[in-house]
Amino acid sequence: MQAAKVIKLGDKEVTIRELTVAQVKQIMAEINTKEYSGHILDALLDRAFPANALFLAIGIKEEDFDLDVPPSVLDGLYDAVIELNPSCAAMMERLVQAGSKRMESTSSPAS
């Protein structure tokens, strides 16, 4: 059974759900096949958790997500989504770290 939690996001209630393994696989497929080109939230907020995973956890399409909220409110949303999806969040963090290490190892030293 998927865990769920309802939080307030501004003046709206948002239901957050625990992602299934199949949903995490879908997120990774989008990222790996470059179907997912990133989102303003990925650049704005210092989170290793991609916005496409956030949208899936709250059951909303990217184009339907209301961006008319301050980043401080979104921090609370991310915290709640990550709280319900700690394994996915940890996996994303490991992937970001591995990518950073790979980038460091392939960059040529300055002469």
Secondary structure, DSSP 8 states (H G I E B T S, - for coil): ---EEEEEETTEEEEEE---HHHHHHHHHHHHTT-----HHHHHS--SS-HHHHHHHHT--GGGS---S-HHHHHHHHHHHHHH-HHHHHHHHHHHHHHHHHHHHHS----
